[in-house]
Amino acid sequence: MTQKADDRYARQILFPNLGESGQTRLAASSVAVAGCGAVGGHAAMLCVRAGIGRVRLVDHDQVEWSNLHRQVLYTEADARAGALKAETAALRLAEVNAETELEPIVAEITPSTVDNLLNGVDLVLDGLDTMAARYLVNDACLRAGRPWVYAGVDGATVSVAAFGPTGPCLRCLWPELFDRTESGLTRPAVINTAPAAAAAYQVTKALRLLTGSAPRPLLFRGDLWDGTMSRIELVRDPECTCCGGY
């Protein structure tokens, strides 16, 4: 590790569960951030600042005014221009850490694109806003034997879970969940601190996975407003349509 890297990550290297060996592993790791909005933008920023070597940014959307209260990588100028999130995120993040390889991809995660979009990375971070897309990521990661970390936000409540390469998986936890937009419902309310909190917990799990210290299979749920927390043990469902055969 160079002296420059030692200086940049000095406080992180002091953390005994990472150390220099963990920092070296992060530098050799690659992550795909699926969705570069509220949670995904915070998560991408944390990955780049943590020293992860390659970060792929996947998003097909443009920046809108309604994004600005919670999506930290974008500005009013981006909203006025209708800038593409993936490309704009890469430009901002390049100013944070020139040593991280950034790979912006303007594309939507669909059944026909998901495998290619996530191919060639060590881990996937969920910054998506539909359950349908999350199920696609879940299934693709199981096919590839790749871990991924789910993160959801509703109001002031955050939910985070890491899923290993062989299960239990998202379908074990929730065999089928509807999407609000597909049912004619409005999107959930969100306070702007919730995506930051979700991403912090999500990326912490990612750092553990990337440095060889797998977290326990738990769904963490916390209400920032009330200050309450709960944990649900994740157990593989033998009847799961995705990972039940592992």
N, C-alpha and C positions, 0 to 999 in steps of 0.2 A: 504494500500500500504506500502511495506517495505521501510526502510531507503535506502537500496541499489537501489530499483526502483526509489525512490525520487531523488537520486543522478543521476542516469542514464538519466532520462527523465526530469530533472529539467527545462531545457530551453524550452522544449516542453510544460510542464505543465504551464509555465508562459503565454503561448499563450491563451488569454481569451476564444477563441472559443473551446478550448479543456479542459484545466484545469485538476484537479485530477479526476473528474468524467469521462471525456472523455478518459483519460489514462487508467482508470480502465476498461472502455468498450473495448478499443483496446486489452487489455490483455485477455479479454474473447472472442475475435473475431477470426474467421478463414477465410482464403483467399486461393483460388486456383489460382496459376499463370499458365496459359495455354500457354506453350512455354517459354523456359528459355534461349532465345538467347539475342539479343541486348536490346530491350525494356523490355522483361521479366526478364532478369538478373538484370538490373537497378531497376526494380519495386520490385523484390524480396528482393534486398538489402535494399531498402527504407522501405519496410514492416517490415523486421526484425529489423532494426535500430529504427523504430517507436514504437516497442513494441507490435506488433500484436501477439497474443498468439500462433496461429497455422498457418503455411504456407505450403500448398501442392504444390509441384513442378512437373509439368507434361510435359514431353518431351521425344521423342523417338530417337532424333538425337545424333550423336557423335560430339565432338569438331573438327573443321577443321581450317587450317591456315587462311582461308579467314574470319573466325570469329573474329580473335584476335584484329583487329583495333577498334572494337566497342562493343565487348562482355566482360564486365568487370570481370566476375567471373572465367575466364579461362586463362591458361598460355600456353607457348610454349610446356612445358612438357605434358600438357593435349592434345594438338594437335598431338604431336608425338605419343602418346599412343592411340589416337582415343577414349579418355575417354567419357563416357556417360554424357551428360549435366545434367540431373536431379540429378544423384548421385554426380557428382562433385560439382554442385551448393550447394547441401546440406552440403557437407563437408566444403566448404568455408564459408557458412553462419553460420554454427555452431560455427565457430571461432569468429564471430561477436557478437552473442547473444545466450548464452547457455540456456537462459530461454524460447526462442521460440521453440516450437515443430515443427520440420521439417519433412515433409513426401514426400520423392522423389518417383515418379512413372514413370518408363520407359515404356511409352505407347504412341500410336498415337491416336489423337482424330478423331474418325470415327463415322458414324451413329450408329454403334452397341456398341461403348464404351463410348460415350460422357456423357450419363446420370450417369453411374457408376463413371466415373472419376471426375465428379463435385459434386457428391452427398455428403451431409454432411458439406458443407461450407456455410458461410454467404454471400460471394461475390466472383466474378471471375474477374481476371485481364487478359486482352488480350495481350499475347506476341506472337501471331501467325503470320504467314507470307503468309497465303492464305485466300481469302475471303470465300472459301468453308468451311473451318474450323470455321471461325467466324460466319457464318450463323448457323452452328451446335451448337455452344456455345449460340448464341442468342436464338435459339428455345428451347434448353434444359433449359436455365435459365427462360424463360417464363413458360415452363411447371412446373418448380419447384417453381415459385414465388420468384426468386432470382435475385438481381441486378448484373450487370456486367459493366465493363468499357472498352470501345474500345480504342485502340491506334494504329495509323498508322504513318509510316515514309516514305517519298519519297524525296530523295535528302536532302535539308535542310528544308523541310516542314513537320510539325508535325500536326496530327489531333487527337483529343481526344473527346470522348463523353461518358457520363454515361447514362445507360439505366435502367429504373426502372423495378420492378417485374411484372408490368402489361402494359408496353408500355408507350409512343411510343418506337418502337424497331428499330433495324438495318434495317429491311426490309421496315419500313416506310421511312427511309432516303434514302436507296438505295435498291429498290425492287430486283435488280439483277445486280451484277457487275462481270465481268470476271476476271480471274487470269492471270497474265502475263505469267507464266510458261505454263499454259494450252493452251495459244494461240501462243506458239512458240516465245515469246518475252523474252528478258533477264530480270533478276531481276532489280529493280530500283537502281540507284546510292544512296548512303547514306554517308553523312559526319558523323564523329563519335560523334559529339555533339548532333545530332538530337535525337537518341534514349534516351539519358539522359534527354533531355528536355521533350520529350513525356512522359517518365516514371514519371518525377517529377509532371507534371500536372495530370497524370492519378492517381497516388497514393494520391495526395491531394484530388481528388474527392472521392477516396475510404475512406480516413480518415473521410470525411464529412458523407458519407453514413453509415459507421460503428458506428459513434457516434451520429446518429440521426438527422443530419443536411443535408438533401438531397439537392444537387445542382440543379440549374435550368436545364431543359432539353435543352441543347445547344450542338451543334458541334463547338468546338473551333479549329481554324486552324491558325497556325503561321508559317511564313517563317523566319527562324533564320538568313538567309543570308541577306535578304532585310530588315528585321526588321518590317515586316507588319503582321497584325493580322486581323482576321475576325471571326464572330460568326453567326451561323445559328440556328434559333429556331427549335427545334424538335417538330413536331406535329403528333399525331397519325393519320394514314391513315385508314379511316373506311373500306377500301377495302383491307387492309393488310391481307395477307394469314396467318399471324402468330398471331398478337395481335389485329386484327380488331374486334374481338368478345368480347373483354374485356370491 
